[in-house]
Amino acid sequence: MTQRALQEPTLLMLTVLADQPRHGYAIVQEVLTISQGRVRLRTGTLYSALERLVLEDLIEVHSEETVAGRLRRSYCLTGQGRVVLATEAERLRSTAAEAERRLASPFTSRWKESFA
């Protein structure tokens, strides 16, 4: 069975959790950083996505603590989450390599010259 491509916010959230556990605010900040400001996760979107990813067994709660009277959970990737992220990274690498190959073709060079 072929896995469906991940939506960019999901891909970014999994990427952020690949190297270390993070809590919600840290996830939002890291997604903003690695997307160079293109993707801004709103609180409602973030927590519904986290719940969905937990249900899909892609992430899990790593720890819980109370900070200023509020529960703060940190999340990490599961083994399945690592597999899904690695598969998506390979799919993107393959697609990018093909795009670069085609852009370097002689036809593309002639096409660019005709618009210069």
Secondary structure as GFF3:
##gff-version 3
##sequence-region A 1 116
A	DSSP	alpha_helix	8	17	.	.	.	ID=ss1
A	DSSP	beta_strand	22	23	.	.	.	ID=ss2
A	DSSP	alpha_helix	24	34	.	.	.	ID=ss3
A	DSSP	alpha_helix	43	55	.	.	.	ID=ss4
A	DSSP	beta_strand	59	67	.	.	.	ID=ss5
A	DSSP	beta_strand	70	77	.	.	.	ID=ss6
A	DSSP	alpha_helix	79	103	.	.	.	ID=ss7
A	DSSP	alpha_helix	106	114	.	.	.	ID=ss8
###
